[in-house]
Amino acid sequence: MRILGLDPGEKRIGVAMSDPLGITAQALQVITRTGLEKDIALIGDICRSYGVELIVMGLPRNMDGTEGEKAKAARRLAEKLQESLGVRVVLWDERLSTRAAEQTLLEADMSRRRRKQVVDKIAAAYILQGYLDSLP
């Protein structure tokens, strides 16, 4: 079963994909947000291309566990994706996923410009891998 991982942001959505066995997550791409309908259409295209059966989307909670405006926006996007695509969406706590992705890229000695281009899809892979690791 293929599982899609999403790291939703205001300007970009990081995208990751599981392997067919659902063991590992790989960074796939970054979607530049152009509007809700277009964003959903692009995600739908990816889901159909890979035969995605589940979407795991990052839920950006505050460090104290509360939910702010970004979390509310993520919940709205998850609801719209599920309604529009007919694919179940699971929200996954994404606290520190972007920070972990940035740290990994720094350790890889990647330039600041290149890090900015890939950090969102790496964060999506962290989110998805966290979900995969939690499965029995």
SULDAZI-V295367 format. One record per residue. N is the residue number from 0. PHI is phi in whole degrees, 0 to 359 (* if undefined). PSI is psi as a letter, one per 20 degrees, with the letter a starting at -180 (none if undefined). OMEGA is omega in whole degrees, -180 to 180 (none if undefined). Layout:
n = <N;N>
phi = <PHI;PHI>
psi = <PSI;PSI>
omega = <OMEGA;OMEGA>
//
This chain:
n = <0;1;2;3;4;5;6;7;8;9;10;11;12;13;14;15;16;17;18;19;20;21;22;23;24;25;26;27;28;29;30;31;32;33;34;35;36;37;38;39;40;41;42;43;44;45;46;47;48;49;50;51;52;53;54;55;56;57;58;59;60;61;62;63;64;65;66;67;68;69;70;71;72;73;74;75;76;77;78;79;80;81;82;83;84;85;86;87;88;89;90;91;92;93;94;95;96;97;98;99;100;101;102;103;104;105;106;107;108;109;110;111;112;113;114;115;116;117;118;119;120;121;122;123;124;125;126;127;128;129;130;131;132;133;134;135>
phi = <*;273;237;263;250;233;244;281;230;289;254;221;236;281;233;226;224;278;287;301;272;72;256;236;249;236;297;247;195;239;260;277;292;232;141;305;297;293;299;295;298;295;295;299;299;296;301;292;298;256;67;292;250;206;244;250;243;297;249;281;277;288;297;273;92;283;247;255;296;295;293;297;296;295;297;296;297;301;297;295;299;297;295;285;259;69;248;296;243;252;270;231;304;252;308;71;295;293;297;296;296;299;296;299;291;295;295;278;59;277;295;302;298;291;302;299;287;244;301;292;285;291;298;298;293;298;299;295;295;301;295;300;293;277;288;291>
psi = <p;p;p;p;p;p;n;p;r;h;h;q;o;q;p;r;q;r;r;h;i;k;g;q;p;p;p;g;r;p;p;p;p;j;q;g;g;h;g;h;g;g;h;g;g;g;g;g;h;i;l;p;i;q;p;o;p;p;o;n;q;r;h;j;i;r;p;b;h;h;g;g;h;g;g;g;g;g;g;g;g;g;g;h;i;k;p;p;p;p;p;p;p;j;p;j;g;h;g;g;g;g;g;g;h;g;h;j;k;q;q;g;g;h;g;h;h;i;h;h;h;g;h;h;h;g;g;g;h;g;g;g;h;i;q;none>
omega = <178;179;180;176;180;172;-175;175;-179;-176;-176;173;175;-177;176;-178;175;171;-177;-179;179;-178;-176;178;177;175;-176;-177;175;176;174;-175;-180;-178;-173;-177;180;178;180;179;179;178;177;177;179;-180;180;-179;-175;-178;-178;179;-178;175;174;-176;179;176;-175;177;172;-177;178;177;179;-180;178;-178;180;178;178;178;178;178;178;179;179;179;180;178;-178;179;-174;-173;-178;178;180;180;177;176;-175;-180;-176;-179;176;179;179;178;178;179;179;180;178;-179;175;179;177;178;179;-180;-180;-179;-180;178;-179;-179;-172;-173;-177;179;175;177;177;178;176;179;-178;180;176;178;-179;-179;-179;-178;179;none>
//
